[in-house]
């Protein structure tokens, strides 16, 4: 199949395939008569890259995964456990952000006098604005 057909079958753009080739994740078939031809193995590798990205692996980590011996479960597991820890950390951060924003929304819903707690939480205090250089102050007001 041609590069456009590979891209369509893999659910990516042609530029994404070229990007993966530049990064060494996908090989570039030799040019024969006419256009380069990609095979089923290229499509499977492309799908593997996309699946690994969906699981949160970086392109660098994906390169390591793709280079592993298929029987090297220890190295693959180590990469997965590291990725899981990073995902757990991100989830904890997102949960804290959600809780903080929920508290602000509840405070806002009370309708107490004064500025909206949500807007106040995202605005610097007036003394901080006054301490900023004049160009920066104009952007923040």
C-alpha positions in Angstrom: 0.0 0.0 0.0 1.1 3.6 -0.6 1.8 6.0 2.3 -1.7 7.6 2.0 -3.3 4.2 2.2 -1.2 3.3 5.3 -2.1 6.6 6.9 -5.9 6.1 6.3 -5.7 2.5 7.5 -3.8 3.6 10.6 -6.1 6.6 11.4 -3.3 9.1 11.1 -2.1 11.7 8.6 0.7 11.2 6.0 2.7 13.8 8.0 2.4 11.7 11.1 3.9 8.7 9.3 6.7 10.8 8.1 7.2 12.2 11.6 7.4 8.7 13.0 9.9 7.8 10.3 12.1 10.8 11.2 11.9 9.7 14.8 13.0 6.1 13.9 9.7 4.5 15.0 8.7 3.5 11.5 11.0 2.4 8.7 10.9 4.0 5.3 10.6 1.3 2.6 13.1 1.5 -0.2 12.0 3.3 -3.3 11.3 0.9 -6.1 9.6 1.6 -9.4 6.9 4.2 -8.6 5.8 5.0 -5.0 7.2 3.3 -1.9 5.1 0.3 -0.8 4.2 -0.4 2.8 3.1 -3.8 4.1 0.9 -5.3 6.7 3.8 -5.3 9.2 4.1 -1.5 8.8 0.4 -1.1 9.5 0.7 -3.3 12.6 3.7 -1.3 13.9 1.8 2.0 13.3 -1.2 0.6 15.2 1.2 -0.4 18.0 2.6 3.1 18.2 -0.8 4.6 18.4 -1.9 2.1 21.1 1.2 2.9 23.1 0.5 6.6 22.8 -3.1 6.1 23.9 -1.7 4.3 27.0 0.3 7.5 27.7 3.8 6.4 26.6 6.0 9.1 25.2 7.6 8.6 21.8 10.9 8.0 23.5 9.3 5.3 25.6 7.6 3.8 22.6 11.0 3.6 20.8 12.3 1.6 23.8 9.2 -0.6 23.8 9.5 -1.3 20.1 13.2 -2.2 20.4 12.6 -4.7 23.2 13.0 -8.4 22.6 9.4 -9.7 22.4 10.2 -12.2 25.2 11.6 -9.5 27.6 8.7 -9.2 29.9 10.8 -7.7 32.7 11.8 -4.6 30.7 8.3 -4.2 29.3 6.7 -4.5 32.8 9.2 -2.0 34.2 8.2 0.5 31.5 4.5 -0.2 32.2 4.8 0.2 36.0 6.7 3.5 35.5 3.9 4.7 33.2 1.2 3.7 35.7 3.0 5.6 38.5 3.1 8.7 36.2 -0.6 8.3 35.4 -1.5 7.9 39.1 0.4 11.1 39.9 -1.5 12.9 37.1 -4.8 11.6 38.4 -4.0 12.8 41.9 -3.2 16.2 40.5 -6.4 16.4 38.5 -8.5 15.2 41.5 -6.9 18.0 43.6 -7.7 20.5 40.9 -11.3 19.3 40.7 -11.8 19.5 44.4 -10.4 23.0 44.6 -12.6 24.2 41.7 -15.7 22.4 43.2 -15.1 24.2 46.5 -14.9 27.5 44.7 -18.1 26.7 42.7 -19.9 25.9 46.0 -18.6 29.2 47.6 -19.9 31.1 44.5 -23.3 29.4 44.7 -23.8 30.6 48.3 -24.3 34.1 46.9 -22.5 35.9 49.7 -21.7 39.6 49.2 -18.4 40.5 47.6 -16.5 39.4 44.6 -17.1 36.0 43.0 -14.7 33.5 44.8 -13.9 31.8 41.5 -12.8 35.1 39.8 -11.0 36.2 43.0 -9.1 32.9 43.1 -7.7 33.5 39.7 -6.9 37.2 40.1 -3.7 38.4 41.7 -4.2 40.7 44.7 -4.1 44.5 43.9 -0.7 44.9 45.7 0.8 42.3 43.4 -0.5 44.0 40.3 0.9 47.4 41.5 4.3 45.8 41.9 4.4 44.6 38.3 6.2 46.6 35.6 3.8 48.9 33.7 3.8 46.8 30.5 3.0 43.6 32.4 0.4 45.5 34.6 -1.5 46.6 31.5 -1.9 43.0 30.3 -3.1 41.8 33.8 -5.7 44.5 34.4 
